Amino acid sequence: MSVLDGKLKEDFEKFANDLRQKASVSSVVLAKTTVTLLKNLIGLDNKWTVANELMEIVRREGRLLIAAQPSETIVANMVKRVLKIIREDYEELKFNREISEIERKNDGYGSELQKLKDTIIDSIVELLEELDQSVHSIACEALNHIHLNDVVMTIGKSNTVEQFLKKAAKKRKFQVVVAECAPFYQGQELAASLAKDNIETTVIADSATFAMMSRVNKVIIGTHTVLANGGLKAVGGSYALSLAAKHYSVPLIVCAAVYKLSPQYICSIDQDLFNKFSSPHDVMKFSDGGNMFANSHVYNPVFDYVPPELVTLFIFNIGGNAPSYIYRLLSEMYHLEDYDFETKNVD
């Protein structure tokens, strides 16, 4: 049960309702909204006095947001990131050093520290600034990966990939091949945007990716989530594209901000947690088949699972890393006790 009241409660409920209704917003807006709500929650008076009380409030409200749309991992990631900030700022203020697990358990984050609230809010403001600059930081790496006369293939429409390609096009001439990403055809939107910036762009059907791959120098894609094993939860069609790249030994580069890095292991078999399903009308209209479809089930999943062995390199806003390094980034972004907090101690 929520402990909030007033305008902040309304803000949380509105955001949760938007998540339930799958309101279309960019990933960075989703991350910033989550962090801003938690910052406002932390700034409330008379709700908490010590860090362990604050963490319990953040967990409780975080669970309500996550339950509104379990497949939206960015919300859970931001809650876990804020919990990590609370722990680190508490330890810095009290001990002025990194403490051991034994010291941490004995202390229990139960001491009342005068400047804790201000310190946590300052750290969250820095996190919001990092989120604002994440796409720009990734785009600045473009010239290190795209070279003169390269042929680059991508799929769908990722804002991060779009800015990455446009940044490179300011100083390099190259070609882009875009798989259209049926049935949503987001690739056509990306191609139109790139063409406006005078980037030579070709749109192809998803079924043509294998045929075109032999001409491609590198594949650059975005992703919805980077999983704990280095795998991807990416737009539908990404798995077939990745397999084609692997067959022709074409490097697969993934552009993603670190807020998309999730400590969860999710396999594509667990579709309820892993995937979102769109209307099957985009795949097969009922009017086309009539009674023939009366006893049929038609699914239109939004995401593909791409295993880590198909990924060559991640370009995060904090630098480039191989899939094998994801475990290290996880320990820097989140605390081990918070990895699966949403399934623990549910009231």
C-alpha positions in Angstrom: 0.0 0.0 0.0 1.3 3.5 -0.9 2.3 5.9 1.9 1.9 8.9 -0.3 -0.7 11.7 -0.3 -1.5 14.9 -2.0 0.0 15.9 -5.4 2.9 13.4 -5.3 0.4 10.5 -4.9 -1.5 11.8 -8.0 1.8 12.0 -9.9 2.7 8.4 -9.0 -0.8 7.2 -9.9 -0.8 9.0 -13.2 2.6 7.6 -14.2 1.5 4.1 -13.1 -1.6 4.5 -15.2 0.4 5.6 -18.2 2.6 2.5 -17.8 -0.5 0.3 -17.7 -1.9 1.9 -20.9 1.6 1.5 -22.5 1.8 5.2 -23.3 4.3 5.7 -26.1 7.3 7.7 -24.7 11.0 7.4 -25.2 13.2 5.3 -22.9 15.1 8.4 -21.6 11.8 10.1 -20.7 10.7 7.0 -18.9 13.9 6.9 -16.9 13.9 10.6 -16.1 10.2 10.5 -15.0 10.9 7.6 -12.6 14.0 9.2 -11.1 12.2 12.6 -10.7 9.3 11.0 -8.9 11.7 9.2 -6.5 13.6 12.4 -6.0 10.4 14.2 -5.0 9.5 11.3 -2.7 12.9 11.5 -1.0 12.4 15.2 -0.4 9.2 14.8 1.6 9.3 15.8 5.2 8.1 13.5 8.1 8.2 10.3 5.9 11.6 9.0 7.0 14.4 9.7 9.4 17.0 7.0 8.6 18.2 5.4 5.4 16.7 2.0 6.0 13.2 3.6 6.4 13.8 5.6 3.2 14.9 2.5 1.2 11.7 0.6 2.4 9.5 3.5 1.1 11.4 3.6 -2.2 11.0 -0.2 -2.6 7.3 -0.1 -1.8 6.5 2.7 -4.2 8.9 1.1 -6.8 7.0 -2.2 -6.6 3.7 -0.4 -7.4 5.3 1.2 -10.5 6.9 -2.0 -11.7 3.7 -4.0 -11.2 1.9 -1.5 -13.5 4.0 -2.7 -16.4 6.4 -5.6 -15.5 7.9 -5.7 -19.0 9.2 -2.1 -18.7 12.6 -2.9 -17.1 13.8 0.7 -17.2 11.5 1.6 -14.3 12.9 -1.2 -12.2 16.4 -0.2 -13.2 16.0 3.4 -12.0 14.5 2.3 -8.7 17.5 0.0 -8.1 19.9 2.8 -9.1 18.3 5.2 -6.6 18.6 2.5 -3.9 22.3 2.2 -4.7 22.7 5.9 -4.4 21.0 5.9 -1.0 23.4 3.1 0.3 26.5 4.8 -1.1 25.7 8.3 0.3 24.9 6.8 3.7 28.1 4.9 3.8 30.1 7.9 2.6 28.6 10.2 5.3 29.0 7.8 8.1 32.2 5.9 7.4 33.8 8.1 4.7 34.9 4.8 3.0 33.6 1.7 1.4 32.6 -0.8 4.0 32.5 -4.6 4.2 29.4 -6.7 4.0 29.8 -7.6 7.7 29.9 -3.9 8.7 27.0 -3.2 6.4 24.8 -5.9 8.1 25.8 -4.8 11.6 25.0 -1.2 10.9 21.7 -1.8 9.0 21.6 1.8 7.7 19.9 2.8 10.9 21.8 5.8 12.0 20.2 9.3 11.7 22.5 11.5 9.6 21.9 15.2 9.4 22.9 15.9 5.8 21.7 12.6 4.3 18.6 14.0 2.5 20.5 16.8 0.8 23.4 14.5 -0.2 21.0 12.0 -1.8 19.1 14.6 -3.7 22.3 16.1 -5.0 23.4 12.6 -6.2 20.0 12.1 -7.9 20.3 15.5 -9.7 23.7 14.3 -11.0 21.9 11.1 -12.2 19.3 13.2 -14.0 22.1 15.1 -15.7 23.7 11.8 -16.8 20.4 10.7 -18.3 20.1 14.0 -20.2 23.6 13.6 -21.7 23.4 9.8 -22.3 22.5 9.9 -26.0 25.0 12.7 -26.8 27.8 10.8 -25.0 27.1 7.7 -27.1 26.9 9.7 -30.3 30.3 11.2 -29.6 31.8 7.7 -30.1 30.5 7.5 -33.7 33.6 8.5 -35.5 35.6 5.7 -33.7 33.3 3.1 -35.3 32.0 4.4 -38.6 34.6 4.9 -41.4 34.6 6.4 -44.9 32.4 4.5 -47.3 31.2 2.0 -44.7 27.9 0.2 -45.3 26.0 0.1 -42.0 22.8 -1.9 -41.4 20.3 -1.3 -38.7 16.7 -2.2 -37.9 13.7 -0.3 -36.7 13.9 3.2 -35.2 16.2 3.8 -32.2 16.7 7.5 -31.2 20.2 6.5 -29.9 21.2 4.9 -33.2 19.7 7.8 -35.2 21.8 10.4 -33.3 24.9 8.1 -33.6 24.6 7.9 -37.4 23.9 11.6 -37.8 26.9 12.5 -35.7 29.1 10.3 -37.9 27.6 11.8 -41.1 28.8 15.3 -40.2 32.4 14.2 -41.0 32.1 10.8 -42.8 30.4 9.7 -46.0 28.8 6.2 -45.6 25.7 4.3 -46.6 22.9 3.0 -44.3 20.7 0.0 -45.0 17.5 0.0 -42.8 15.4 -3.1 -42.2 11.8 -1.8 -42.1 10.8 -3.7 -39.0 7.3 -5.0 -40.0 4.5 -4.9 -39.0 5.2 -1.5 -37.3 7.5 -0.2 -40.1 9.6 2.0 -37.8 12.5 1.5 -40.1 10.8 3.7 -42.7 10.6 6.5 -40.2 14.3 6.2 -39.5 15.2 6.2 -43.2 13.2 9.3 -43.8 14.9 11.1 -40.9 18.4 10.1 -42.1 17.6 11.1 -45.7 16.7 14.6 -44.5 20.3 14.8 -43.2 21.6 13.8 -46.7 22.7 10.3 -45.5 22.5 7.8 -48.3 19.8 5.4 -47.0 18.1 2.2 -48.4 15.1 0.6 -46.9 14.7 -3.2 -47.2 12.2 -5.8 -46.2 13.1 -7.7 -43.0 13.3 -10.9 -45.2 16.1 -9.4 -47.3 18.6 -8.8 -44.4 20.4 -12.1 -45.1 20.7 -11.4 -48.8 22.1 -7.9 -48.1 24.4 -8.8 -45.2 27.4 -9.8 -47.4 27.7 -6.2 -48.5 27.6 -4.7 -45.0 30.6 -3.7 -43.0 28.9 -3.5 -39.6 25.5 -3.8 -38.0 24.5 -1.1 -35.5 21.3 -1.5 -33.5 19.6 -0.1 -30.4 17.9 -2.2 -27.7 15.1 -2.0 -25.2 17.1 -3.8 -22.4 20.6 -5.2 -21.9 20.2 -8.3 -19.8 22.5 -9.5 -17.0 24.1 -12.2 -19.2 24.9 -9.6 -22.0 21.9 -10.7 -24.1 19.4 -8.2 -25.6 15.7 -7.6 -25.4 15.5 -5.9 -28.7 12.9 -5.0 -31.3 11.3 -7.9 -33.3 13.5 -9.0 -36.2 16.8 -8.3 -34.3 17.5 -12.0 -33.7 17.3 -12.8 -37.4 19.5 -9.8 -38.2 22.0 -10.9 -35.6 22.2 -14.4 -37.0 22.8 -13.1 -40.5 25.6 -10.9 -39.1 27.1 -13.8 -37.3 27.0 -16.0 -40.5 28.9 -13.4 -42.5 31.2 -12.4 -39.6 29.9 -8.9 -39.6 30.4 -7.1 -36.2 27.2 -6.3 -34.3 27.4 -3.1 -32.3 24.7 -2.2 -29.8 24.2 1.4 -28.7 22.6 1.7 -25.3 22.7 3.9 -22.3 23.6 2.3 -19.0 20.0 2.9 -17.6 19.0 0.0 -19.9 21.3 -2.4 -18.2 19.2 -4.8 -16.1 20.4 -7.2 -13.4 17.6 -9.7 -14.4 18.1 -12.9 -16.3 15.1 -13.2 -18.6 14.7 -15.8 -21.3 12.4 -15.5 -24.3 10.5 -18.6 -23.1 9.1 -16.5 -20.2 7.0 -14.4 -22.5 4.8 -12.9 -19.8 7.7 -11.1 -18.2 9.9 -10.8 -21.3 7.7 -9.6 -24.0 4.9 -7.2 -24.8 2.2 -8.2 -27.3 0.7 -5.8 -29.8 -2.6 -6.1 -31.7 -2.6 -9.1 -34.1 -4.5 -6.9 -36.5 -1.2 -5.5 -37.8 -0.1 -9.1 -38.7 -3.4 -10.6 -39.9 -6.7 -8.8 -40.3 -9.7 -10.8 -39.2 -11.6 -9.6 -42.3 -9.1 -11.3 -44.5 -10.0 -14.8 -43.2 -13.4 -14.5 -41.7 -14.6 -17.7 -40.1 -11.3 -19.4 -40.9 -9.7 -17.7 -37.9 -12.5 -18.4 -35.5 -10.4 -21.0 -33.6 -7.0 -19.5 -34.3 -4.6 -17.7 -31.9 -2.5 -15.0 -33.6 0.3 -13.4 -31.6 2.3 -10.2 -32.4 5.2 -10.0 -30.0 7.1 -6.8 -29.9 10.6 -8.0 -28.8 13.2 -10.6 -29.7 15.8 -12.2 -27.5 19.4 -11.9 -28.8 21.9 -14.1 -27.0 25.2 -12.4 -25.9 27.4 -14.6 -28.3 25.9 -12.7 -31.2 26.9 -9.3 -29.8 30.4 -7.9 -30.6 30.4 -4.7 -28.7 28.3 -2.5 -26.5 28.6 1.3 -26.7 27.4 2.8 -23.5 27.4 6.4 -22.5 30.3 5.5 -20.2 32.3 3.8 -22.9 32.5 0.6 -25.0 32.5 -2.8 -23.4 32.3 -6.5 -24.5 29.3 -8.6 -23.4 31.6 -10.4 -20.9 32.1 -7.2 -19.0 28.4 -6.7 -18.2 28.7 -8.4 -14.8 31.2 -5.7 -13.7 28.9 -2.9 -14.8 26.1 -4.4 -12.9 28.0 -4.3 -9.6 28.8 -0.6 -10.3 25.2 0.3 -11.1 23.2 -1.7 -8.5 23.6 -3.3 -5.1 23.4 -7.1 -5.0 20.5 -7.0 -2.4 18.4 -4.9 -4.8 18.7 -7.1 -7.9 15.3 -8.7 -7.3 13.8 -6.5 -4.6 10.5 -6.4 -6.5 9.8 -10.0 -5.7 10.9 -9.9 -2.1 9.0 -9.0 1.1 5.9 -7.9 -0.8 3.3 -6.5 1.7 
